[in-house]
Amino acid sequence: MNEQRVLSQLLYEIPVLKVAGSTDVLVSSIEFDSRKVSPGALFVATVGTAADGHQFIDAALQAGAVAIVCERFPAALQPGVCYVSVEKSTRVLGHLAAAWYDFPSSKLALVGVTGTNGKTTIATLLYQLFSRLGHKAGLLSTVVNYIAGEAVEATHTTPDALTLNALLARMVEAGCSYAFMEVSSHAVEQGRIAGLEFDGGIFTNLTRDHLDYHLTFENYLKAKKGFFDALPSSAFALTNTDDKNGMVMLQNTAARKYTYSMRTLADFHTRILEHGFEGMLLSMNDKEVNVSFIGRFNAANLTAVYGAALLLGADELEVLRIVSSLGSVSGRFETLRAPSGYTAIVDYAHTPDALANVITTINQILQGSGRLITVVGCGGNRDKGKRPLMAREAVEGSWKAVFTSDNPRFEDPAEILNDMLAGLDPVQKNKSLTIVDRREAIKTACALAQPGDVVLVAGKGHEDYQIIQGVKYHFDDREELKNYFTY
């Protein structure tokens, strides 16, 4: 990558509304945060949910910005500065970032995974699968990013456009030929993936989530669909037909259309032949394979992995062989055995549908031979409407539900728990306990468990922290369980 680029080259093929000043100016960096601007920078004034970048144009100029991309010009224009107005600066930032890093997504096979649940599992397993097939691959996920085996900390499900293209450029430099990434609804809506060239897209499912941001389910659906609408004809679109919105995703896409299902005939279909806490025997397109994963939702995730791998040209028998050796993803139905004879499961389930799926799976395996104790909370400063729904799912499928703190953020944890309890009738409330301290809640659930029971600790999964009044404290559900086991 060049240290400096001519602005006119970066703007090539980007629809520009108006220009003031010369676009032949040399640019040394691109920034959308005025605090990171250094002399010679191009500052992109993006309109976000928390702040409007147009308010920081003066600060960017004082820091040495030589060019401004914005949706509206400031009242006074400084001489010697190039101002470029565009229709939507957040999307243009994506295209500028791609151009700055020499379009890295065009130099590898990039597959995006979107949906409410299953994104992390599918993207991670595809990364592991293609790595074991002998390819250098990259991963962009909620848990961690990988560049050809090197772990890079993940801060968002989908990073901002500049970070995203920088990571993809590092993958290209490391010799990666494949990259797999989670695509969040926020990322689509905010244009973070604008300018990327995808070779495939996978849809998992759509249930209530992020309504604090999208406001309505229809907006949430539209954001997910927007990813498929933008796929080129050279890409594939693989959708889950077991979800009622599965075929909606394919309505306006130019990509080649494929389906996967656990229920009906599809391009890639799977049946569960046997299951237990050790794993499942599956029939994938009529070929049997043993896997160490548990649950119908994981069988669906594996079907998406299997289908996408074949669509990318991998050998079917090799794919099945490797699928049989893959292990669970961190914090996704992660199983721990207590010395006293009960099973503990840590899962990221933080939506009503995801929690219902995990609880249903556990009960199907238990078949009444043990009791389920569920520990769960809801995040603060997020969609309040799902709190009573989460509580209802927990009590309806469990012998006992222990409601506790998740990441309360800036909310009072007790108020969050009150919102959860508001969804329960008196009989359901009798099946629940409320313990604000998550450590104590986990201890209590374990103390209640008898041999053959299952303790499900849901909501945080791989996370190793709690956010309380804006402060991040170390907290890992798996560590808490293991500590209790040694008492």
Secondary structure, 3 states (H helix, E strand, C coil): CCCCEEHHHHCCCCCCCEEECCCCCEECEEECCHHHCCCCEEEECCECCCCEHHHHHHHHHHCCCCEEEECCCCCCCCCCCEEEECCCHHHHHHHHHHHHCCCHHHHCEEEEEECCCCHHHHHHHHHHHHHHCCCCEEEECCCEEEECCEEEECCCCCCCHHHHHHHHHHHHHCCCCEEEEECCHHHHHCCCCCCCCCCEEEECCCCCCCHHHHCCHHHHHHHHHHHHHCCCCCCEEEEECCCCCCCHHHCCCCCEEEEEECCCCCCEEEEEEEEECCEEEEEECCEEEEECCCCHHHHHHHHHHHHHHHHCCCCHHHHHHHHCCCCCCCCCCEEEECCCCCEEEEECCCCHHHHHHHHHHHHHHHCCCCCEEEEECCCCCCCHHHHHHHHHHHHHHCCEEEECCCCCECCCHHHHHHHHHCCCCHHHHCCEEECCCHHHHHHHHHHHCCCCCEEEEECCCCCCEEEECCEEEECCHHHHHHHHHCC
